Amino acid sequence: MPNNTNKLPITIVNQDSKSHALQHQIKASLQDNFDTIKTTANLKKAKQQLNRRETYLVIDIPANFSRQVQANQKAQLHFYINEANQTSVVSGMRTVARTVGNNIQQKVIIKKGQAILAASAVKKLNQQVATAKAQLQAQVDQAETPQMAKQIAQTGQAKIAQTAKVGQAKINQSVSQAYQGVANGVQIKMHYTNPVKEGLNYSLAPFFANLALYLGSMLGATILYGTYAKFAPTIGRWRAFLALQLTFAIIAIIIGGLYTGYLRLMLGGIKGTAINLWLNAGLLLFAGYDLNLVMLLLFGQAGTIVNIFFTMLQVVACAGMLPVVTLNTFFQAIHYLSPMFYATSLNFNLFYGGAGMANLFSQFTILILGLIILNTFIVSFRKRQFLLDMNKLI
């Protein structure tokens, strides 16, 4: 698992009022490796948080779990994982679930077996104690004086108590030795929400599909900027800028539609509607054009070098391979300014399922409006654009 996975929240759901000790044991075992361990009795709410990626693993102790274990009936412990997440997170949560499940299985079956094995031995010990008490009472009754009876009773009771204590200790020791090699018992059941087909091509598709689009927008912005810089002195920079934004929109609509059709054909089984896929692709292209345009307007064609660097930063900040919560402070800060972050998060929902799309679309739109305003401000004070003459470089 990657670094900082200790920041991924985990939720323990306890629906059994008699399993508080088990809940505390699970929480204590996880606290060594995870910072945030939530506890609740509401499984529905925990599943909603899992779907919204507010938690990454739900461990459910079902109702009557303790009673089923004590009655030697079939008991199940449930683990819920949202597969519409980064590959590293899904595989890591599977490992955590299996580890926790196996530990609980072993402890429960050992305790259950120890109780069964110890019961007959304890019954025999109690019979011996009862016999000893009866014999002691007979000796007390036969005592010649009350003082002798009291002394016999005190000595006999102390001896019986010591015998019972030693006998119980021997029972516990023999039972523990007998169960040292016992295997697993309680059943572990894994539940996967928003299932993803096996293969890295599926689990990484939300990220790589957007990376391809964004790289296209970076190259396209460089080419279209050259056209803007060439015509701005002739038709005016504001008309040229408006024409540039209109061109961005037209290309985003056309390419977004082609991209949507290609994805649905290539991946198959995509849960999201074609309209939402189209909208997401169009927003990514438009945002990519305007984000790359910022550096081009400031530094001319040399701004492409800065844009390449920004693209490299977005590969990490977009949370395509690692969730934002596991990133360091720098990438957590800049992910809000990354068009690829919003597009990739939306793609996970659109491809495989999840919640929070309306909020993501709103934030994406706000980012685009902010970029347009920023570029408008740059155009207002940058009255002349630098355009390299390639013929003079030859």
Summary of the structure (lengths in Angstrom):
residues: 394
radius of gyration: 34.4
end to end distance: 50.6
largest distance: 131.2
contacts: 1231
relative contact order: 0.10
helix: 72%
strand: 7%
